[in-house]
Amino acid sequence: MITHSEDLTILIAVADSGGFSAAAEQLDIQVAKVSRAVARVEKQLNTTLFSRTTRRVELTEEGSQFIEKVRVGLEKLSEAEEWLKVRHEKPSGRLRIDSASPFILHQITPHIKDFSQRYPMIDIELSASDGIINLLEKRTDLAIRIGKLEDSTLHARVLGHSKLWLVASPGYLQLSGIPQTPEQLLSHRLLGFIPPSNLNHWSVGSGITITPDIAASNGEVLRQLCLEGNGIACLSNFMVQRDIEKGKLMVILAGQMQSPHPREVVRAVYYRNTALSSRIKLFIDFIEQRIVL
């Protein structure tokens, strides 16, 4: 092999980020090192892999095909290394986990200390993405997804179901009244996601699509707005269970919510063509026993 794995890792970072500076920031190395690695690989292969403009670095046709094969090759190398580590009973390496902000805050961060004490050689990186990301481009090993899974290239493991509730603060309901039917919701202040969003379709009664009086891109923001008495929101149980138990939020129209519903499914998803990474499997097994959905 005429190229080195470190250079190839840098090459992929440039391809995914679209630039030398962005790749250097992503890998926490100097831009000069990125530039040298790309130049070295292109010289070794006698091929131009990137076309450079003043604004962006883009893959050539040869570069695009080469990168995709390199991804597969590095993945196989990583699996081989992990296999050896597992045989020595010392799982290690970096584990990149992505999920929506509310799930990260309420269900993952409370358990990271315990996981790290159990597996001290695994380094955790958490990212909170409120939109769907490309796991390969963001170099993410594992994502927690809530609701319908659109990407058929992902492997998925169902972790459970988190029931949806319509909730409001006692103060808001005291001032505005408690809706008795789904139709009465439309006369209340409703909290939802920034349109367009299928999360603004509430599965109550025969189903209604709301136009939020206050909209946010993040479920945790909606929870805080709800706690402050701004209106009614439709939120997952894993976010509001403690608020309900403490009387900070009240459930309305509970008997008219459709359940089970696709939005209630919580899955762990990951890209793997063959064997499941030991780090990913360890974390999924660990978190599945601790999350409260």
MIDOSE-1310 file (N, C-alpha, C; in nm, 2 decimals, decimal comma, always signed):
residues 293
mith	+0,09/-0,12/+0,00/+0,00/+0,00/+0,00/+0,09/+0,12/+0,00; +0,07/+0,21/-0,10/+0,16/+0,33/-0,11/+0,11/+0,45/-0,03; -0,01/+0,45/+0,03/-0,06/+0,55/+0,11/-0,07/+0,51/+0,25; -0,08/+0,61/+0,35/-0,09/+0,57/+0,49/-0,23/+0,61/+0,54
sedl	-0,27/+0,53/+0,65/-0,40/+0,55/+0,70/-0,43/+0,69/+0,75; -0,33/+0,75/+0,82/-0,35/+0,88/+0,87/-0,38/+0,98/+0,76; -0,30/+0,97/+0,65/-0,33/+1,06/+0,54/-0,47/+1,04/+0,48; -0,51/+0,92/+0,47/-0,64/+0,89/+0,42/-0,75/+0,94/+0,51
tili	-0,73/+0,94/+0,64/-0,83/+0,99/+0,73/-0,84/+1,14/+0,71; -0,73/+1,21/+0,69/-0,73/+1,35/+0,66/-0,80/+1,38/+0,53; -0,77/+1,30/+0,43/-0,83/+1,31/+0,30/-0,99/+1,31/+0,31; -1,04/+1,21/+0,39/-1,18/+1,20/+0,41/-1,24/+1,33/+0,48
avad	-1,16/+1,38/+0,58/-1,21/+1,50/+0,65/-1,22/+1,62/+0,55; -1,12/+1,63/+0,46/-1,13/+1,74/+0,36/-1,25/+1,72/+0,27; -1,27/+1,60/+0,23/-1,39/+1,57/+0,14/-1,52/+1,60/+0,21; -1,53/+1,57/+0,34/-1,66/+1,59/+0,41/-1,68/+1,73/+0,45
sggf	-1,57/+1,80/+0,48/-1,59/+1,94/+0,53/-1,58/+2,04/+0,42; -1,52/+2,01/+0,31/-1,52/+2,10/+0,19/-1,40/+2,20/+0,19; -1,30/+2,17/+0,28/-1,19/+2,27/+0,28/-1,08/+2,22/+0,37; -0,96/+2,27/+0,35/-0,85/+2,23/+0,43/-0,86/+2,29/+0,57
saaa	-0,90/+2,41/+0,59/-0,91/+2,47/+0,72/-1,02/+2,40/+0,80; -1,13/+2,37/+0,74/-1,24/+2,31/+0,81/-1,20/+2,17/+0,86; -1,12/+2,10/+0,77/-1,07/+1,96/+0,80/-0,97/+1,97/+0,92; -0,89/+2,07/+0,92/-0,79/+2,09/+1,02/-0,86/+2,12/+1,16
eqld	-0,96/+2,20/+1,15/-1,04/+2,23/+1,28/-1,11/+2,10/+1,33; -1,17/+2,02/+1,23/-1,24/+1,90/+1,27/-1,14/+1,80/+1,34; -1,02/+1,79/+1,28/-0,92/+1,69/+1,33/-0,83/+1,75/+1,44; -0,84/+1,88/+1,47/-0,76/+1,95/+1,56/-0,61/+1,94/+1,53
iqva	-0,58/+1,97/+1,40/-0,44/+1,97/+1,36/-0,42/+2,09/+1,28; -0,29/+2,12/+1,24/-0,26/+2,24/+1,16/-0,30/+2,23/+1,02; -0,34/+2,34/+0,96/-0,38/+2,34/+0,82/-0,26/+2,29/+0,73; -0,14/+2,32/+0,76/-0,03/+2,28/+0,68/-0,02/+2,13/+0,68
kvsr	-0,05/+2,06/+0,79/-0,04/+1,92/+0,79/-0,15/+1,86/+0,70; -0,26/+1,92/+0,69/-0,37/+1,87/+0,60/-0,32/+1,89/+0,46; -0,27/+2,01/+0,43/-0,22/+2,03/+0,29/-0,11/+1,94/+0,25; -0,02/+1,91/+0,34/+0,09/+1,81/+0,30/+0,04/+1,67/+0,28
avar	-0,06/+1,63/+0,36/-0,12/+1,50/+0,35/-0,19/+1,48/+0,22; -0,27/+1,58/+0,18/-0,34/+1,57/+0,05/-0,24/+1,57/-0,07; -0,14/+1,66/-0,06/-0,04/+1,66/-0,17/+0,04/+1,53/-0,18; +0,07/+1,47/-0,06/+0,14/+1,35/-0,06/+0,07/+1,24/-0,12
vekq	-0,06/+1,23/-0,09/-0,15/+1,12/-0,15/-0,16/+1,14/-0,30; -0,19/+1,26/-0,34/-0,20/+1,29/-0,49/-0,07/+1,26/-0,56; +0,04/+1,29/-0,50/+0,17/+1,26/-0,57/+0,19/+1,11/-0,57; +0,16/+1,04/-0,46/+0,18/+0,89/-0,46/+0,09/+0,82/-0,56
lntt	-0,03/+0,87/-0,58/-0,13/+0,81/-0,67/-0,12/+0,87/-0,81; -0,04/+0,98/-0,83/-0,03/+1,05/-0,96/-0,17/+1,08/-1,01; -0,25/+1,14/-0,92/-0,39/+1,17/-0,95/-0,43/+1,29/-0,88; -0,51/+1,38/-0,95/-0,56/+1,50/-0,88/-0,70/+1,45/-0,82
lfsr	-0,70/+1,46/-0,69/-0,82/+1,42/-0,61/-0,92/+1,53/-0,58; -0,86/+1,65/-0,57/-0,94/+1,77/-0,54/-0,92/+1,88/-0,64; -1,03/+1,95/-0,68/-1,02/+2,07/-0,75/-1,03/+2,19/-0,66; -0,94/+2,28/-0,66/-0,94/+2,39/-0,57/-0,99/+2,52/-0,63
ttrr	-1,08/+2,58/-0,56/-1,13/+2,72/-0,60/-1,10/+2,81/-0,48; -1,13/+2,94/-0,50/-1,10/+3,04/-0,39/-1,19/+3,02/-0,28; -1,31/+2,95/-0,30/-1,41/+2,94/-0,19/-1,42/+2,80/-0,14; -1,39/+2,70/-0,22/-1,42/+2,56/-0,17/-1,32/+2,46/-0,24
velt	-1,30/+2,35/-0,17/-1,23/+2,24/-0,23/-1,33/+2,13/-0,26; -1,33/+2,08/-0,39/-1,43/+1,98/-0,43/-1,36/+1,86/-0,49; -1,42/+1,74/-0,47/-1,36/+1,62/-0,52/-1,37/+1,61/-0,67; -1,27/+1,57/-0,74/-1,28/+1,53/-0,88/-1,35/+1,40/-0,89
eegs	-1,38/+1,36/-1,01/-1,46/+1,23/-1,03/-1,37/+1,12/-0,98; -1,24/+1,12/-1,01/-1,16/+1,01/-0,95/-1,15/+1,02/-0,80; -1,14/+1,14/-0,75/-1,13/+1,16/-0,60/-1,26/+1,11/-0,53; -1,37/+1,13/-0,59/-1,50/+1,09/-0,53/-1,50/+0,94/-0,52
qfie	-1,47/+0,87/-0,63/-1,47/+0,72/-0,63/-1,36/+0,67/-0,53; -1,25/+0,73/-0,53/-1,14/+0,68/-0,44/-1,18/+0,70/-0,30; -1,24/+0,81/-0,26/-1,28/+0,84/-0,12/-1,38/+0,73/-0,07; -1,48/+0,69/-0,16/-1,58/+0,59/-0,11/-1,51/+0,46/-0,09
kvrv	-1,42/+0,42/-0,17/-1,35/+0,30/-0,14/-1,26/+0,31/-0,02; -1,20/+0,42/+0,00/-1,12/+0,44/+0,12/-1,20/+0,43/+0,25; -1,32/+0,49/+0,25/-1,41/+0,48/+0,36/-1,43/+0,33/+0,40; -1,46/+0,25/+0,30/-1,48/+0,10/+0,33/-1,35/+0,04/+0,38
glek	-1,24/+0,07/+0,32/-1,11/+0,01/+0,36/-1,08/+0,05/+0,51; -1,09/+0,18/+0,54/-1,06/+0,22/+0,68/-1,16/+0,16/+0,78; -1,28/+0,14/+0,74/-1,38/+0,08/+0,83/-1,33/-0,07/+0,86; -1,29/-0,14/+0,76/-1,24/-0,28/+0,78/-1,12/-0,28/+0,87
lsea	-1,03/-0,18/+0,85/-0,91/-0,17/+0,93/-0,95/-0,15/+1,08; -1,05/-0,06/+1,10/-1,10/-0,03/+1,23/-1,16/-0,15/+1,30; -1,24/-0,22/+1,22/-1,30/-0,34/+1,27/-1,19/-0,45/+1,32; -1,09/-0,46/+1,24/-0,98/-0,55/+1,27/-0,91/-0,51/+1,40
eewl	-0,89/-0,38/+1,42/-0,83/-0,33/+1,54/-0,92/-0,36/+1,66; -1,04/-0,33/+1,64/-1,14/-0,35/+1,75/-1,15/-0,50/+1,79; -1,14/-0,58/+1,69/-1,15/-0,73/+1,72/-1,03/-0,77/+1,81; -0,91/-0,71/+1,79/-0,80/-0,74/+1,87/-0,82/-0,69/+2,01
kvrh	-0,87/-0,56/+2,02/-0,89/-0,50/+2,15/-0,99/-0,58/+2,24; -1,10/-0,63/+2,17/-1,20/-0,71/+2,24/-1,14/-0,84/+2,29; -1,06/-0,90/+2,21/-0,99/-1,02/+2,26/-0,91/-1,00/+2,38; -0,85/-0,88/+2,39/-0,77/-0,85/+2,51/-0,86/-0,78/+2,62
ekps	-0,99/-0,78/+2,60/-1,09/-0,73/+2,70/-1,06/-0,59/+2,74; -1,01/-0,51/+2,64/-0,99/-0,37/+2,67/-1,05/-0,28/+2,56; -1,18/-0,27/+2,56/-1,25/-0,19/+2,46/-1,20/-0,04/+2,47; -1,16/+0,02/+2,36/-1,10/+0,15/+2,36/-1,13/+0,22/+2,23
grlr	-1,09/+0,35/+2,23/-1,11/+0,43/+2,11/-1,22/+0,53/+2,13; -1,25/+0,61/+2,02/-1,34/+0,72/+2,03/-1,48/+0,67/+1,98; -1,58/+0,72/+2,06/-1,72/+0,68/+2,03/-1,80/+0,81/+2,01; -1,84/+0,84/+1,89/-1,91/+0,97/+1,86/-2,06/+0,94/+1,86
idsa	-2,14/+1,01/+1,94/-2,28/+0,98/+1,96/-2,36/+1,11/+1,93; -2,46/+1,10/+1,85/-2,55/+1,21/+1,82/-2,69/+1,18/+1,85; -2,76/+1,29/+1,90/-2,91/+1,28/+1,92/-2,96/+1,42/+1,93; -3,10/+1,43/+1,93/-3,16/+1,55/+1,95/-3,13/+1,60/+2,09
spfi	-3,12/+1,74/+2,11/-3,08/+1,80/+2,23/-3,16/+1,74/+2,36; -3,29/+1,73/+2,35/-3,36/+1,68/+2,47/-3,32/+1,54/+2,51; -3,30/+1,45/+2,42/-3,26/+1,32/+2,45/-3,12/+1,32/+2,51; -3,03/+1,39/+2,45/-2,89/+1,41/+2,51/-2,90/+1,45/+2,65
lhqi	-2,98/+1,56/+2,68/-2,98/+1,62/+2,81/-3,05/+1,53/+2,91; -3,16/+1,47/+2,88/-3,24/+1,40/+2,98/-3,20/+1,25/+2,99; -3,15/+1,19/+2,88/-3,13/+1,04/+2,89/-2,99/+0,99/+2,87; -2,90/+1,07/+2,82/-2,77/+1,03/+2,79/-2,67/+1,09/+2,89
tphi	-2,66/+1,22/+2,90/-2,56/+1,28/+2,99/-2,57/+1,24/+3,14; -2,69/+1,20/+3,19/-2,69/+1,15/+3,33/-2,61/+1,02/+3,35; -2,58/+0,95/+3,24/-2,52/+0,82/+3,26/-2,38/+0,81/+3,20; -2,33/+0,92/+3,15/-2,20/+0,92/+3,09/-2,09/+0,89/+3,19
kdfs	-2,10/+0,94/+3,31/-2,00/+0,92/+3,41/-1,99/+0,77/+3,45; -2,10/+0,71/+3,46/-2,10/+0,56/+3,49/-2,04/+0,48/+3,38; -2,07/+0,52/+3,25/-2,02/+0,45/+3,14/-1,87/+0,46/+3,13; -1,82/+0,59/+3,16/-1,68/+0,61/+3,15/-1,60/+0,54/+3,26
qryp	-1,66/+0,53/+3,38/-1,59/+0,46/+3,48/-1,58/+0,31/+3,45; -1,69/+0,26/+3,38/-1,69/+0,12/+3,35/-1,59/+0,09/+3,23; -1,58/+0,18/+3,13/-1,50/+0,16/+3,02/-1,41/+0,29/+3,00; -1,31/+0,30/+3,08/-1,23/+0,42/+3,09/-1,14/+0,45/+2,96
midi	-1,13/+0,35/+2,88/-1,04/+0,36/+2,76/-1,13/+0,40/+2,64; -1,26/+0,42/+2,65/-1,35/+0,47/+2,55/-1,37/+0,62/+2,57; -1,33/+0,69/+2,47/-1,35/+0,84/+2,47/-1,48/+0,88/+2,41; -1,56/+0,95/+2,48/-1,70/+0,99/+2,43/-1,70/+1,13/+2,37
elsa	-1,76/+1,14/+2,25/-1,80/+1,27/+2,19/-1,95/+1,28/+2,17; -2,01/+1,38/+2,23/-2,16/+1,39/+2,22/-2,19/+1,51/+2,13; -2,28/+1,50/+2,04/-2,32/+1,61/+1,96/-2,48/+1,61/+1,96; -2,53/+1,73/+1,98/-2,68/+1,75/+1,98/-2,72/+1,81/+1,85
sdgi	-2,79/+1,73/+1,77/-2,84/+1,78/+1,64/-2,99/+1,77/+1,63; -3,06/+1,88/+1,62/-3,20/+1,88/+1,62/-3,26/+1,85/+1,48; -3,17/+1,84/+1,38/-3,21/+1,79/+1,25/-3,14/+1,65/+1,22; -3,18/+1,59/+1,11/-3,12/+1,46/+1,08/-2,99/+1,48/+1,01
inll	-2,88/+1,42/+1,06/-2,75/+1,44/+1,00/-2,71/+1,32/+0,92; -2,61/+1,34/+0,83/-2,55/+1,22/+0,76/-2,44/+1,17/+0,85; -2,45/+1,05/+0,90/-2,36/+0,99/+1,00/-2,22/+0,98/+0,94; -2,21/+0,95/+0,81/-2,08/+0,93/+0,75/-2,01/+1,06/+0,74
ekrt	-2,08/+1,17/+0,69/-2,02/+1,30/+0,67/-1,97/+1,36/+0,80; -2,05/+1,34/+0,91/-2,02/+1,39/+1,04/-1,93/+1,30/+1,12; -1,89/+1,19/+1,06/-1,80/+1,09/+1,13/-1,86/+1,05/+1,27; -1,99/+1,02/+1,26/-2,07/+0,98/+1,38/-2,09/+0,83/+1,39
dlai	-2,06/+0,77/+1,50/-2,07/+0,62/+1,51/-2,21/+0,58/+1,54; -2,28/+0,65/+1,62/-2,41/+0,61/+1,67/-2,50/+0,73/+1,69; -2,63/+0,71/+1,65/-2,72/+0,82/+1,67/-2,85/+0,76/+1,74; -2,91/+0,84/+1,82/-3,04/+0,80/+1,87/-3,15/+0,88/+1,80
rigk	-3,24/+0,81/+1,73/-3,34/+0,87/+1,65/-3,48/+0,84/+1,71; -3,56/+0,94/+1,71/-3,70/+0,93/+1,77/-3,80/+0,95/+1,65; -3,89/+0,85/+1,63/-3,99/+0,86/+1,53/-3,95/+0,77/+1,41; -4,02/+0,80/+1,30/-4,00/+0,72/+1,18/-3,86/+0,73/+1,12
leds	-3,81/+0,61/+1,08/-3,67/+0,61/+1,03/-3,68/+0,61/+0,88; -3,62/+0,71/+0,81/-3,63/+0,73/+0,67/-3,52/+0,67/+0,59; -3,40/+0,66/+0,65/-3,28/+0,62/+0,58/-3,27/+0,46/+0,59; -3,29/+0,40/+0,47/-3,28/+0,25/+0,47/-3,14/+0,20/+0,48
tlha	-3,04/+0,28/+0,47/-2,90/+0,23/+0,47/-2,85/+0,22/+0,62; -2,93/+0,26/+0,71/-2,90/+0,25/+0,85/-2,94/+0,11/+0,91; -2,86/+0,06/+1,00/-2,90/-0,05/+1,09/-2,97/+0,02/+1,21; -3,07/-0,04/+1,26/-3,14/+0,02/+1,37/-3,18/-0,09/+1,48
rvlg	-3,18/-0,04/+1,60/-3,22/-0,13/+1,71/-3,32/-0,05/+1,80; -3,44/-0,10/+1,81/-3,54/-0,03/+1,89/-3,50/-0,04/+2,04; -3,50/+0,08/+2,10/-3,47/+0,09/+2,24/-3,60/+0,09/+2,33; -3,71/+0,13/+2,26/-3,83/+0,14/+2,34/-3,93/+0,24/+2,27
hskl	-4,03/+0,27/+2,35/-4,13/+0,37/+2,30/-4,15/+0,48/+2,41; -4,15/+0,60/+2,37/-4,18/+0,71/+2,46/-4,31/+0,78/+2,43; -4,41/+0,76/+2,51/-4,54/+0,81/+2,49/-4,55/+0,96/+2,47; -4,63/+1,01/+2,38/-4,65/+1,15/+2,37/-4,76/+1,20/+2,46
wlva	-4,74/+1,32/+2,52/-4,84/+1,39/+2,60/-4,86/+1,53/+2,55; -4,99/+1,57/+2,57/-5,02/+1,72/+2,56/-5,01/+1,77/+2,70; -4,92/+1,87/+2,72/-4,89/+1,92/+2,85/-4,90/+2,07/+2,85; -4,93/+2,13/+2,97/-4,93/+2,27/+3,00/-4,91/+2,29/+3,15
spgy	-4,86/+2,41/+3,18/-4,84/+2,44/+3,33/-4,97/+2,46/+3,40; -4,98/+2,43/+3,53/-5,10/+2,46/+3,60/-5,14/+2,60/+3,59; -5,05/+2,69/+3,59/-5,08/+2,84/+3,59/-5,15/+2,87/+3,46; -5,10/+2,82/+3,35/-5,16/+2,85/+3,22/-5,30/+2,80/+3,21
lqls	-5,32/+2,67/+3,26/-5,46/+2,61/+3,25/-5,55/+2,68/+3,35; -5,50/+2,74/+3,46/-5,59/+2,81/+3,55/-5,64/+2,94/+3,48; -5,55/+3,00/+3,41/-5,59/+3,13/+3,34/-5,67/+3,10/+3,21; -5,64/+3,00/+3,14/-5,70/+2,98/+3,01/-5,80/+2,87/+3,00
gipq	-5,81/+2,79/+3,10/-5,91/+2,68/+3,10/-5,85/+2,55/+3,05; -5,91/+2,44/+3,08/-5,86/+2,31/+3,03/-5,95/+2,27/+2,91; -5,88/+2,25/+2,80/-5,96/+2,20/+2,68/-6,01/+2,06/+2,70; -6,14/+2,04/+2,66/-6,20/+1,91/+2,68/-6,21/+1,83/+2,55
tpeq	-6,19/+1,89/+2,44/-6,19/+1,82/+2,31/-6,07/+1,87/+2,23; -6,03/+1,79/+2,13/-5,92/+1,83/+2,04/-5,95/+1,97/+1,97; -6,08/+1,99/+1,93/-6,11/+2,11/+1,86/-6,09/+2,23/+1,95; -6,11/+2,22/+2,08/-6,09/+2,33/+2,17/-5,94/+2,37/+2,18
llsh	-5,85/+2,28/+2,14/-5,71/+2,32/+2,15/-5,68/+2,44/+2,06; -5,75/+2,45/+1,95/-5,72/+2,56/+1,85/-5,75/+2,70/+1,90; -5,82/+2,71/+2,01/-5,85/+2,84/+2,07/-5,75/+2,87/+2,18; -5,65/+2,78/+2,20/-5,54/+2,80/+2,30/-5,41/+2,85/+2,24
rllg	-5,32/+2,89/+2,32/-5,19/+2,92/+2,27/-5,11/+2,79/+2,26; -5,06/+2,76/+2,14/-5,00/+2,63/+2,11/-4,85/+2,65/+2,08; -4,77/+2,56/+2,14/-4,63/+2,57/+2,12/-4,58/+2,45/+2,03; -4,51/+2,48/+1,93/-4,47/+2,38/+1,83/-4,34/+2,41/+1,77
fipp	-4,31/+2,33/+1,67/-4,18/+2,34/+1,60/-4,18/+2,44/+1,48; -4,07/+2,50/+1,45/-4,06/+2,59/+1,34/-4,11/+2,52/+1,21; -4,21/+2,57/+1,14/-4,26/+2,51/+1,02/-4,15/+2,53/+0,91; -4,15/+2,43/+0,81/-4,25/+2,32/+0,80/-4,19/+2,20/+0,89
snln	-4,28/+2,14/+0,97/-4,24/+2,03/+1,05/-4,36/+1,93/+1,07; -4,33/+1,81/+1,04/-4,44/+1,71/+1,07/-4,46/+1,69/+1,22; -4,37/+1,74/+1,30/-4,39/+1,73/+1,45/-4,51/+1,83/+1,49; -4,56/+1,91/+1,40/-4,67/+2,00/+1,44/-4,80/+1,93/+1,40
hwsv	-4,80/+1,80/+1,36/-4,92/+1,72/+1,35/-4,94/+1,65/+1,48; -5,04/+1,68/+1,56/-5,06/+1,62/+1,69/-5,16/+1,51/+1,67; -5,12/+1,39/+1,72/-5,20/+1,27/+1,71/-5,30/+1,26/+1,83; -5,40/+1,36/+1,83/-5,50/+1,36/+1,93/-5,63/+1,36/+1,85
gsgi	-5,73/+1,28/+1,90/-5,85/+1,26/+1,83/-5,82/+1,20/+1,70; -5,88/+1,26/+1,59/-5,85/+1,21/+1,45/-5,73/+1,27/+1,40; -5,66/+1,36/+1,48/-5,54/+1,42/+1,44/-5,56/+1,57/+1,39; -5,47/+1,66/+1,44/-5,48/+1,80/+1,40/-5,34/+1,85/+1,37
titp	-5,34/+1,94/+1,27/-5,21/+2,00/+1,24/-5,22/+2,15/+1,29; -5,13/+2,18/+1,38/-5,13/+2,31/+1,45/-5,05/+2,41/+1,38; -5,08/+2,54/+1,40/-5,00/+2,65/+1,36/-4,95/+2,71/+1,49; -4,82/+2,69/+1,53/-4,77/+2,74/+1,66/-4,79/+2,89/+1,68
diaa	-4,83/+2,92/+1,80/-4,83/+3,07/+1,84/-4,68/+3,10/+1,87; -4,61/+3,01/+1,93/-4,47/+3,02/+1,95/-4,40/+2,90/+1,90; -4,30/+2,92/+1,81/-4,23/+2,80/+1,75/-4,08/+2,80/+1,79; -4,03/+2,68/+1,80/-3,89/+2,66/+1,83/-3,83/+2,55/+1,75
snge	-3,70/+2,54/+1,73/-3,64/+2,43/+1,66/-3,60/+2,32/+1,75; -3,62/+2,33/+1,88/-3,57/+2,24/+1,98/-3,68/+2,20/+2,08; -3,69/+2,07/+2,11/-3,79/+2,03/+2,20/-3,77/+2,07/+2,34; -3,64/+2,09/+2,38/-3,61/+2,13/+2,52/-3,66/+2,28/+2,54
vlrq	-3,64/+2,36/+2,43/-3,69/+2,50/+2,44/-3,84/+2,50/+2,46; -3,91/+2,41/+2,39/-4,06/+2,40/+2,40/-4,10/+2,36/+2,54; -4,02/+2,27/+2,60/-4,05/+2,23/+2,74/-4,03/+2,35/+2,83; -3,93/+2,42/+2,82/-3,90/+2,54/+2,91/-4,02/+2,64/+2,89
lcle	-4,06/+2,67/+2,76/-4,17/+2,76/+2,74/-4,29/+2,71/+2,80; -4,32/+2,58/+2,80/-4,43/+2,52/+2,86/-4,43/+2,54/+3,01; -4,32/+2,51/+3,07/-4,30/+2,53/+3,22/-4,33/+2,67/+3,26; -4,30/+2,77/+3,17/-4,31/+2,91/+3,21/-4,45/+2,96/+3,18
gngi	-4,54/+2,87/+3,14/-4,68/+2,91/+3,12/-4,72/+2,97/+2,99; -4,64/+2,94/+2,89/-4,67/+3,01/+2,76/-4,77/+2,94/+2,67; -4,81/+2,81/+2,71/-4,91/+2,75/+2,63/-4,91/+2,60/+2,64; -4,96/+2,53/+2,54/-4,97/+2,38/+2,54/-4,87/+2,33/+2,43
acls	-4,81/+2,22/+2,47/-4,71/+2,15/+2,38/-4,73/+2,01/+2,38; -4,69/+1,94/+2,27/-4,69/+1,80/+2,25/-4,55/+1,74/+2,27; -4,52/+1,68/+2,38/-4,38/+1,64/+2,41/-4,37/+1,49/+2,45; -4,25/+1,44/+2,43/-4,23/+1,30/+2,47/-4,22/+1,28/+2,62
nfmv	-4,26/+1,16/+2,66/-4,26/+1,13/+2,80/-4,12/+1,14/+2,87; -4,02/+1,10/+2,79/-3,88/+1,10/+2,85/-3,84/+1,24/+2,89; -3,90/+1,34/+2,83/-3,87/+1,48/+2,86/-3,95/+1,53/+2,98; -4,08/+1,49/+2,99/-4,17/+1,56/+3,09/-4,22/+1,47/+3,20
qrdi	-4,17/+1,35/+3,21/-4,22/+1,26/+3,31/-4,20/+1,32/+3,45; -4,08/+1,37/+3,48/-4,05/+1,42/+3,61/-4,13/+1,55/+3,64; -4,15/+1,63/+3,53/-4,23/+1,75/+3,55/-4,38/+1,72/+3,58; -4,43/+1,61/+3,52/-4,56/+1,57/+3,55/-4,57/+1,52/+3,69
ekgk	-4,48/+1,44/+3,73/-4,48/+1,38/+3,87/-4,47/+1,49/+3,97; -4,39/+1,59/+3,95/-4,38/+1,70/+4,04/-4,49/+1,80/+4,04; -4,58/+1,79/+3,94/-4,69/+1,88/+3,93/-4,66/+2,01/+3,86; -4,54/+2,01/+3,79/-4,50/+2,13/+3,72/-4,57/+2,14/+3,59
lmvi	-4,61/+2,03/+3,53/-4,69/+2,02/+3,41/-4,81/+1,93/+3,43; -4,92/+1,96/+3,36/-5,03/+1,87/+3,37/-5,07/+1,82/+3,23; -5,11/+1,69/+3,23/-5,15/+1,63/+3,10/-5,29/+1,66/+3,07; -5,32/+1,69/+2,95/-5,46/+1,71/+2,90/-5,50/+1,62/+2,79
lagq	-5,62/+1,58/+2,78/-5,68/+1,50/+2,67/-5,60/+1,37/+2,66; -5,56/+1,31/+2,77/-5,47/+1,19/+2,77/-5,54/+1,07/+2,71; -5,67/+1,06/+2,73/-5,75/+0,95/+2,68/-5,77/+0,96/+2,53; -5,74/+1,07/+2,47/-5,77/+1,09/+2,32/-5,64/+1,09/+2,24
mqsp	-5,53/+1,06/+2,30/-5,40/+1,06/+2,23/-5,39/+0,92/+2,16; -5,35/+0,92/+2,03/-5,33/+0,80/+1,96/-5,20/+0,73/+2,00; -5,21/+0,60/+2,04/-5,09/+0,53/+2,08/-5,12/+0,38/+2,06; -5,02/+0,30/+2,01/-4,88/+0,35/+1,98/-4,88/+0,44/+1,85
hpre	-4,78/+0,52/+1,84/-4,76/+0,61/+1,73/-4,62/+0,61/+1,68; -4,59/+0,62/+1,54/-4,46/+0,61/+1,49/-4,36/+0,71/+1,56; -4,41/+0,83/+1,60/-4,33/+0,93/+1,66/-4,28/+0,89/+1,80; -4,34/+0,78/+1,86/-4,30/+0,74/+1,99/-4,18/+0,64/+1,99
vvra	-4,14/+0,59/+1,88/-4,03/+0,49/+1,87/-3,90/+0,55/+1,89; -3,82/+0,49/+1,97/-3,68/+0,54/+2,00/-3,58/+0,43/+1,95; -3,49/+0,47/+1,86/-3,40/+0,37/+1,80/-3,26/+0,42/+1,81; -3,17/+0,32/+1,83/-3,03/+0,34/+1,81/-2,99/+0,31/+1,67
vyyr	-2,93/+0,40/+1,59/-2,90/+0,37/+1,45/-2,75/+0,39/+1,42; -2,70/+0,31/+1,33/-2,56/+0,32/+1,30/-2,53/+0,26/+1,16; -2,42/+0,30/+1,10/-2,37/+0,24/+0,97/-2,28/+0,12/+1,00; -2,31/+0,01/+0,96/-2,22/-0,11/+0,97/-2,25/-0,21/+0,86
ntal	-2,15/-0,24/+0,78/-2,18/-0,34/+0,68/-2,16/-0,48/+0,73; -2,08/-0,50/+0,83/-2,06/-0,64/+0,88/-2,08/-0,64/+1,03; -1,97/-0,67/+1,10/-1,98/-0,68/+1,25/-2,00/-0,55/+1,32; -2,08/-0,55/+1,42/-2,11/-0,43/+1,50/-1,99/-0,39/+1,59
ssri	-1,95/-0,27/+1,58/-1,84/-0,22/+1,66/-1,86/-0,25/+1,81; -1,75/-0,29/+1,87/-1,77/-0,33/+2,02/-1,80/-0,21/+2,10; -1,75/-0,09/+2,06/-1,78/+0,03/+2,14/-1,93/+0,07/+2,12; -1,98/+0,05/+2,00/-2,12/+0,08/+1,98/-2,21/-0,01/+2,05
klfi	-2,18/-0,14/+2,04/-2,26/-0,24/+2,11/-2,26/-0,22/+2,26; -2,14/-0,20/+2,32/-2,13/-0,18/+2,46/-2,22/-0,06/+2,50; -2,22/+0,05/+2,43/-2,29/+0,17/+2,47/-2,44/+0,14/+2,45; -2,49/+0,08/+2,34/-2,63/+0,05/+2,33/-2,68/-0,04/+2,44
dfie	-2,60/-0,15/+2,47/-2,65/-0,24/+2,58/-2,65/-0,16/+2,71; -2,56/-0,07/+2,73/-2,55/+0,00/+2,86/-2,67/+0,10/+2,87; -2,69/+0,18/+2,77/-2,79/+0,28/+2,78/-2,93/+0,23/+2,77; -2,95/+0,11/+2,71/-3,09/+0,05/+2,70/-3,14/+0,02/+2,84
qriv	-3,05/-0,02/+2,93/-3,09/-0,06/+3,06/-3,12/+0,06/+3,15; -3,08/+0,18/+3,11/-3,09/+0,29/+3,20/-3,19/+0,40/+3,16; -3,21/+0,41/+3,03/-3,30/+0,52/+2,98/-3,45/+0,50/+3,03; -3,51/+0,61/+3,06/-3,65/+0,60/+3,11/-3,73/+0,67/+3,00
l	-3,81/+0,59/+2,93/-3,88/+0,64/+2,82/-4,03/+0,67/+2,85
